């Protein structure tokens, strides 16, 4: 397929989407009622369980996911099947409404996470960050790809044949979660420490490469397995990055000025949301994953906009959209699948590979960069938190047909367990690392107030 043919195909796809919108049937009053109740119930239960998880020392993502599990087929569907079928019917038209909100939530969550990157830190310690990030990515990626070839065929989705499933599993096991890592270090008052900064920067490297790989694997899952198709996907991705980096920053600055938002959180948040949605639309139109465009938008925003100006968008995303996405993801978890010995054994094996691969890779990268043993342990523990990012990857895999419901359940549970494991190991390691003068100065400059540490938890 030539570039011209690819462009024509993209235009035809967009035209087909517009035609489908014009001919789509209108929502009934009952569908609207159920949809509103779904949103209210999911958000309420996710909020309550997220707060409960936070109080007992767990990552809020655990409680917010548990909300979906409780309301899904694993619990609510078993004890009150009639009510569960009414509130969460299996009809596609009703499910698509909730999926649309979940998709918007994912884009905002990934965009806000990308906007938290400290690009100055990345440039200043790029060698150390590159070593830790690449080692922490490549080792679990290799282990995941290898495991993908020995996973029982019953756990592979219809679109997950051979290389596609193996690559997808590798990506799923190798990602890190910037939101969870940032919140964990903030809660422990460690963001000003060198370990905290290096962990976040290394996670940024992991996520940037991970989203690019995910876009390519998604293209392959859609049936584009030929060398020409893969090469075209790589060229398209590179072209998008080039255009975004060259034109993105001046356009964002211009848009903020035109909106009258220079120094004002409200207009800046609106412009940031538009940038995230437009970049996501561009990558979706180019047959890349929309989340990759959202992440690139976040990186652009981090280089142009002060973090404080994104506070309104961050608050709404973290407090409303992220819990909705996580609870909706939990609805698809079927704990009954773990009763199958093959699923349970596969899950345990993948959990071990994910933890050992990420931890060992990050530790080796840290040690070869001249960091101490305890610093390496702390960075390895921090990067092991997969959180919402791995859940996003799992959701995409389920949507594309690469993962089955059972495999999706396994991958999501890996995200939960790794997020739970990070804080205890971090506490033990950081207790043995003395704070240096630069870190004390950084702490004073950041003016870490108790109120800042009581902000809503990020997924």
C-alpha positions as CSV (number, residue, x, y, z in Angstrom):
1,X,0.0,0.0,0.0
2,X,1.5,3.4,-1.0
3,X,1.3,6.6,1.0
4,X,-1.4,7.9,-1.4
5,X,-3.5,4.7,-1.0
6,X,-3.1,5.0,2.8
7,X,-4.3,8.6,2.8
8,X,-7.3,7.6,0.6
9,X,-8.1,4.8,3.0
10,X,-7.9,7.1,6.0
11,X,-10.3,9.6,4.3
12,X,-12.7,6.8,3.4
13,X,-12.6,5.6,7.0
14,X,-13.5,9.1,8.3
15,X,-16.3,9.4,5.7
16,X,-17.7,6.0,6.8
17,X,-17.7,7.1,10.4
18,X,-19.6,10.3,9.6
19,X,-22.1,8.3,7.6
20,X,-22.6,5.9,10.5
21,X,-23.2,8.8,12.8
22,X,-25.9,10.3,10.5
23,X,-27.8,7.0,10.3
24,X,-27.4,5.8,13.9
25,X,-30.7,5.4,15.7
26,X,-31.5,7.9,18.5
27,X,-31.2,6.9,22.1
28,X,-34.4,5.8,23.9
29,X,-35.4,7.3,27.2
30,X,-34.7,4.0,28.9
31,X,-31.1,3.8,27.5
32,X,-30.4,7.3,28.8
33,X,-31.8,6.4,32.2
34,X,-29.6,3.3,32.5
35,X,-26.6,5.1,31.2
36,X,-26.9,7.9,33.8
37,X,-27.4,5.3,36.6
38,X,-24.4,3.3,35.4
39,X,-22.2,6.4,35.6
40,X,-23.5,7.4,39.1
41,X,-23.2,3.9,40.6
42,X,-19.8,3.3,39.1
43,X,-18.4,6.6,40.3
44,X,-19.9,6.3,43.8
45,X,-18.6,2.8,44.4
46,X,-15.2,3.6,42.9
47,X,-14.9,6.7,45.0
48,X,-15.8,4.8,48.2
49,X,-13.5,1.8,47.6
50,X,-10.7,4.1,46.3
51,X,-10.8,6.0,49.6
52,X,-10.9,2.8,51.6
53,X,-7.9,1.4,49.7
54,X,-6.0,4.6,50.4
55,X,-6.8,4.5,54.1
56,X,-5.4,1.0,54.5
57,X,-2.2,1.8,52.6
58,X,-3.1,0.4,49.1
59,X,-3.0,2.3,45.8
60,X,-6.5,3.8,45.1
61,X,-6.4,2.0,41.7
62,X,-7.0,-1.2,43.6
63,X,-10.2,0.0,45.2
64,X,-11.5,1.7,42.0
65,X,-10.9,-1.5,40.0
66,X,-12.5,-3.5,42.8
67,X,-15.7,-1.4,42.3
68,X,-16.0,-2.8,38.8
69,X,-15.3,-6.3,40.0
70,X,-18.0,-6.1,42.6
71,X,-20.5,-4.7,40.2
72,X,-19.6,-7.1,37.4
73,X,-20.3,-10.8,36.7
74,X,-17.9,-11.9,39.5
75,X,-20.0,-10.7,42.4
76,X,-23.1,-8.6,41.6
77,X,-23.9,-10.7,38.6
78,X,-23.9,-13.9,40.7
79,X,-25.9,-12.7,43.8
80,X,-28.4,-10.5,41.9
81,X,-28.4,-11.5,38.3
82,X,-31.7,-9.8,37.5
83,X,-30.6,-6.4,38.8
84,X,-27.2,-6.8,37.3
85,X,-28.6,-7.5,33.9
86,X,-30.9,-4.5,34.1
87,X,-28.1,-2.1,35.2
88,X,-25.4,-3.5,33.0
89,X,-27.1,-5.2,30.1
90,X,-25.1,-7.1,27.6
91,X,-26.6,-5.2,24.6
92,X,-24.0,-3.6,22.5
93,X,-25.9,-0.3,22.0
94,X,-26.0,0.2,25.8
95,X,-22.4,-1.0,26.4
96,X,-21.1,1.3,23.8
97,X,-22.3,4.4,25.8
98,X,-20.2,3.4,28.8
99,X,-17.3,2.5,26.5
100,X,-17.3,6.0,25.0
101,X,-16.9,7.5,28.4
102,X,-14.2,5.1,29.2
103,X,-12.4,6.0,26.0
104,X,-12.5,9.7,26.8
105,X,-11.3,8.9,30.3
106,X,-8.3,6.9,28.9
107,X,-7.3,9.8,26.6
108,X,-7.4,12.4,29.4
109,X,-5.7,10.1,31.9
110,X,-2.8,9.4,29.5
111,X,-2.6,13.0,28.4
112,X,-2.4,14.3,31.9
113,X,0.2,11.7,32.8
114,X,2.3,12.8,29.8
115,X,2.0,16.4,30.9
116,X,3.7,15.6,34.2
117,X,7.0,14.7,32.6
118,X,10.0,16.8,33.7
119,X,11.7,17.3,30.3
120,X,14.6,19.2,31.9
121,X,15.3,16.2,34.2
122,X,15.2,13.9,31.1
123,X,17.8,16.1,29.3
124,X,20.0,16.7,32.3
125,X,20.5,13.0,33.3
126,X,19.6,11.5,30.0
127,X,22.4,8.8,30.1
128,X,21.3,7.4,33.5
129,X,17.6,7.7,32.6
130,X,18.2,5.9,29.2
131,X,20.1,3.0,30.9
132,X,17.4,2.5,33.5
133,X,14.5,3.0,31.2
134,X,15.7,0.8,28.4
135,X,16.9,-2.0,30.7
136,X,13.7,-1.9,32.6
137,X,11.7,-2.1,29.4
138,X,13.7,-4.5,27.3
139,X,14.1,-7.3,29.8
140,X,10.4,-7.7,30.7
141,X,9.5,-7.1,27.0
142,X,11.8,-10.1,26.0
143,X,10.4,-12.3,28.8
144,X,6.8,-11.4,27.8
145,X,7.4,-12.1,24.1
146,X,9.0,-15.4,25.0
147,X,6.1,-16.3,27.3
148,X,3.6,-15.4,24.5
149,X,4.7,-18.4,22.5
150,X,4.0,-20.9,25.2
151,X,0.7,-19.6,26.6
152,X,-2.1,-22.1,26.1
153,X,-3.9,-21.5,22.8
154,X,-7.3,-21.2,24.7
155,X,-6.0,-18.0,26.3
156,X,-5.2,-16.3,23.0
157,X,-7.8,-14.1,21.3
158,X,-9.0,-14.4,17.7
159,X,-6.7,-11.6,16.5
160,X,-3.8,-12.7,18.6
161,X,-2.1,-15.2,16.4
162,X,1.6,-16.0,16.9
163,X,3.8,-12.9,16.8
164,X,1.0,-10.4,17.4
165,X,0.0,-12.0,20.8
166,X,3.6,-12.5,21.8
167,X,4.4,-8.8,21.1
168,X,1.3,-7.6,22.8
169,X,2.0,-9.6,25.9
170,X,5.6,-8.3,25.9
171,X,4.3,-4.7,25.8
172,X,1.7,-5.4,28.5
173,X,4.4,-6.8,30.9
174,X,7.0,-4.0,30.2
175,X,5.0,-0.8,30.8
176,X,5.1,1.4,33.9
177,X,2.5,3.7,35.2
178,X,3.6,7.4,35.6
179,X,0.4,8.4,37.5
180,X,0.7,5.6,40.1
181,X,4.5,6.2,40.4
182,X,4.0,9.9,40.9
183,X,1.2,9.5,43.5
184,X,3.2,6.8,45.4
185,X,6.3,9.0,45.6
186,X,4.2,12.1,46.5
187,X,2.4,10.2,49.3
188,X,5.8,9.2,50.7
189,X,7.2,12.7,50.3
190,X,9.9,11.4,47.9
191,X,9.2,13.4,44.7
192,X,12.1,15.7,45.5
193,X,14.6,12.9,46.0
194,X,16.9,11.8,43.2
195,X,15.4,8.4,43.2
196,X,11.9,9.8,42.7
197,X,13.0,12.0,39.8
198,X,15.0,9.3,38.1
199,X,12.1,6.8,38.5
200,X,9.6,9.1,36.9
201,X,12.0,10.0,34.1
202,X,12.7,6.3,33.4
203,X,9.0,5.5,33.5
204,X,8.6,8.3,30.8
205,X,11.1,6.5,28.6
206,X,9.2,3.2,29.1
207,X,5.9,4.7,28.4
208,X,7.0,6.6,25.3
209,X,8.5,3.5,23.7
210,X,5.6,1.4,25.0
211,X,2.9,3.5,23.4
212,X,4.8,3.4,20.1
213,X,5.2,-0.4,20.2
214,X,1.5,-0.7,21.2
215,X,0.5,1.4,18.1
216,X,2.5,-0.9,15.8
217,X,1.2,-4.1,17.4
218,X,-2.4,-2.8,17.1
219,X,-1.8,-2.2,13.4
220,X,-0.5,-5.8,13.1
221,X,-3.5,-7.1,15.0
222,X,-5.8,-5.4,12.4
223,X,-4.3,-7.7,9.8
224,X,-1.4,-5.6,8.5
225,X,1.4,-8.2,9.0
226,X,3.3,-7.7,5.8
227,X,6.7,-6.0,5.8
228,X,5.4,-3.2,3.7
229,X,2.4,-2.5,6.0
230,X,4.7,-2.6,9.1
231,X,7.1,-0.3,7.4
232,X,4.3,2.1,6.4
233,X,3.1,2.1,10.1
234,X,6.6,3.0,11.3
235,X,6.9,5.7,8.7
236,X,3.5,7.1,9.6
237,X,4.3,7.1,13.3
238,X,7.7,8.8,12.7
239,X,5.9,11.4,10.5
240,X,3.4,12.1,13.2
241,X,6.1,12.6,15.8
242,X,8.0,14.9,13.5
243,X,5.0,17.1,12.8
244,X,4.0,17.1,16.5
245,X,7.4,18.1,17.7
246,X,8.1,20.7,15.1
247,X,4.7,22.4,14.9
248,X,3.1,21.3,18.1
249,X,4.7,23.6,20.7
250,X,4.3,26.8,18.7
251,X,0.7,25.9,17.9
252,X,-0.1,25.1,21.5
253,X,1.4,28.4,22.7
254,X,-0.5,30.3,20.0
255,X,-3.8,28.6,21.0
256,X,-3.3,29.4,24.7
257,X,-2.7,33.1,23.8
258,X,-5.7,33.3,21.5
259,X,-7.9,31.7,24.2
260,X,-6.7,34.4,26.6
261,X,-5.4,31.7,28.9
262,X,-1.8,32.8,29.5
263,X,-1.4,32.3,33.2
264,X,-5.1,31.3,33.7
265,X,-6.0,27.7,34.6
266,X,-9.5,27.7,33.1
267,X,-8.7,28.5,29.4
268,X,-5.5,26.6,29.6
269,X,-7.3,23.4,30.7
270,X,-9.7,23.8,27.8
271,X,-6.9,24.2,25.3
272,X,-5.1,21.3,26.8
273,X,-8.2,19.1,26.5
274,X,-8.6,20.1,22.8
275,X,-4.9,19.4,22.1
276,X,-5.2,15.9,23.7
277,X,-8.4,15.1,21.7
278,X,-7.0,16.4,18.4
279,X,-3.7,14.5,18.7
280,X,-5.6,11.4,19.7
281,X,-7.9,11.9,16.7
282,X,-4.9,12.3,14.4
283,X,-3.3,9.0,15.5
284,X,-6.6,7.2,15.3
285,X,-7.1,8.5,11.7
286,X,-3.6,7.3,10.9
287,X,-4.6,3.8,12.1
288,X,-2.4,4.2,15.2
289,X,-3.8,3.9,18.7
290,X,-5.5,7.1,19.9
291,X,-3.8,6.8,23.3
292,X,-0.4,7.3,21.6
293,X,-1.6,10.7,20.3
294,X,-2.9,11.6,23.7
295,X,0.5,10.8,25.3
296,X,2.3,12.9,22.7
297,X,-0.1,15.7,23.4
298,X,0.8,15.5,27.1
299,X,4.5,15.6,26.3
300,X,3.9,18.8,24.2
301,X,1.9,20.4,27.0
302,X,4.6,19.6,29.6
303,X,7.1,21.6,27.6
304,X,4.8,24.6,27.1
305,X,2.4,24.9,30.1
306,X,3.1,25.3,33.8
307,X,1.9,22.3,35.8
308,X,-0.2,24.5,38.1
309,X,-2.2,25.7,35.1
310,X,-3.3,22.2,34.4
311,X,-4.6,21.7,38.0
312,X,-8.4,21.9,37.0
313,X,-8.0,19.4,34.2
314,X,-5.9,17.1,36.4
315,X,-8.4,17.3,39.3
316,X,-11.4,16.4,37.1
317,X,-9.4,13.6,35.3
318,X,-8.1,12.1,38.4
319,X,-11.2,12.4,40.6
320,X,-13.9,11.6,38.0
321,X,-12.7,10.2,34.7
322,X,-10.0,7.9,36.0
323,X,-12.2,6.1,38.5
324,X,-14.9,5.7,35.9
325,X,-12.4,4.1,33.5
326,X,-11.0,1.8,36.2
327,X,-14.4,0.7,37.4
328,X,-15.5,0.1,33.8
329,X,-12.4,-2.0,33.3
330,X,-13.2,-3.9,36.4
331,X,-16.6,-4.8,35.0
332,X,-14.9,-7.0,32.4
333,X,-12.9,-9.0,35.0
334,X,-14.2,-12.5,35.5
335,X,-12.6,-13.9,38.6
336,X,-14.3,-17.2,37.8
337,X,-11.8,-17.7,35.0
338,X,-9.1,-18.2,37.7
339,X,-10.8,-21.4,38.7
340,X,-9.4,-22.9,35.6
341,X,-6.0,-24.4,36.6
342,X,-4.3,-23.4,33.3
343,X,-5.5,-19.8,33.7
344,X,-4.3,-19.6,37.3
345,X,-0.9,-21.1,36.6
346,X,-0.5,-18.8,33.5
347,X,-1.4,-15.8,35.7
348,X,1.1,-16.7,38.4
349,X,3.9,-17.3,35.8
350,X,3.2,-14.0,34.0
351,X,3.1,-12.1,37.4
352,X,6.6,-13.6,38.3
353,X,8.0,-12.7,34.8
354,X,6.5,-9.2,35.0
355,X,7.9,-8.4,38.5
356,X,11.3,-10.1,38.1
357,X,11.8,-8.7,34.6
358,X,11.0,-5.1,35.4
359,X,12.8,-5.2,38.8
360,X,16.0,-6.9,37.5
361,X,16.2,-4.7,34.4
362,X,15.8,-1.4,36.4
363,X,18.2,-2.6,39.1
364,X,20.9,-3.5,36.5
365,X,20.4,-0.2,34.7
366,X,20.8,1.7,38.0
367,X,23.8,-0.2,39.1
368,X,25.6,0.2,35.8
369,X,24.9,3.9,36.0
370,X,26.8,4.2,39.3
371,X,23.8,4.2,41.7
372,X,23.9,2.4,45.0
373,X,22.3,-1.0,45.7
374,X,19.5,0.6,47.7
375,X,18.8,3.2,45.1
376,X,18.6,0.4,42.5
377,X,16.1,-1.5,44.7
378,X,14.0,1.7,45.2
379,X,13.9,2.5,41.4
380,X,13.1,-1.2,40.6
381,X,10.2,-1.2,43.1
382,X,8.9,2.1,41.8
383,X,9.0,1.1,38.1
384,X,7.2,-2.1,38.9
385,X,3.9,-0.3,39.6
386,X,1.9,-0.9,36.4
387,X,-1.4,0.6,37.6
388,X,-3.8,2.2,35.1
389,X,-1.3,2.1,32.2
390,X,-1.3,-1.7,32.0
391,X,-5.1,-1.7,32.4
392,X,-5.3,0.6,29.4
393,X,-3.1,-1.8,27.4
394,X,-5.2,-4.7,28.5
395,X,-8.4,-2.9,27.5
396,X,-7.0,-2.2,24.1
397,X,-6.0,-5.9,23.7
398,X,-9.5,-7.0,24.6
399,X,-11.0,-4.6,22.2
400,X,-8.8,-5.7,19.4
401,X,-9.5,-9.4,20.1
402,X,-5.8,-10.1,21.0
403,X,-6.7,-11.1,24.5
404,X,-9.5,-13.3,25.8
405,X,-11.6,-12.3,28.9
406,X,-9.4,-14.7,30.9
407,X,-6.1,-13.3,29.7
408,X,-7.5,-9.8,30.2
409,X,-8.3,-10.7,33.8
410,X,-4.8,-12.0,34.3
411,X,-3.1,-8.8,32.9
412,X,-5.3,-6.5,34.9
413,X,-4.7,-8.4,38.2
414,X,-0.9,-8.1,37.4
415,X,-1.4,-4.3,37.3
416,X,-3.2,-4.5,40.7
417,X,-0.6,-6.7,42.4
418,X,2.4,-4.7,41.2
419,X,0.8,-1.5,42.3
420,X,0.3,-3.0,45.8
421,X,3.8,-4.3,46.0
422,X,5.6,-1.0,45.3
423,X,5.1,1.0,48.5
424,X,6.4,-1.5,51.1
425,X,9.6,-2.2,49.1
426,X,10.1,1.6,48.6
427,X,9.8,2.3,52.3
428,X,12.4,-0.3,53.2
429,X,14.9,0.9,50.5
430,X,14.5,4.6,51.1
431,X,15.0,4.2,54.8
432,X,18.6,3.3,54.0
433,X,19.3,6.3,51.6
434,X,20.4,9.5,53.2
435,X,19.1,12.8,51.8
436,X,21.8,14.9,50.2
437,X,22.2,18.6,50.1
438,X,20.7,19.0,46.6
439,X,17.6,17.0,47.6
440,X,17.1,19.2,50.7
441,X,17.4,22.3,48.5
442,X,14.9,20.8,46.0
443,X,12.5,20.1,48.9
444,X,12.7,23.7,50.0
445,X,12.1,25.0,46.5
446,X,9.1,22.7,46.0
447,X,7.6,23.8,49.2
448,X,5.9,20.5,49.9
449,X,2.9,21.4,52.0
450,X,0.6,18.9,53.7
451,X,-2.3,20.1,51.6
452,X,-0.4,19.2,48.5
453,X,-0.1,15.6,49.7
454,X,-3.8,15.3,50.4
455,X,-4.8,15.9,46.7
456,X,-7.0,13.2,45.1
457,X,-5.0,10.1,44.3
458,X,-4.0,9.4,40.7
459,X,-4.7,6.1,39.0
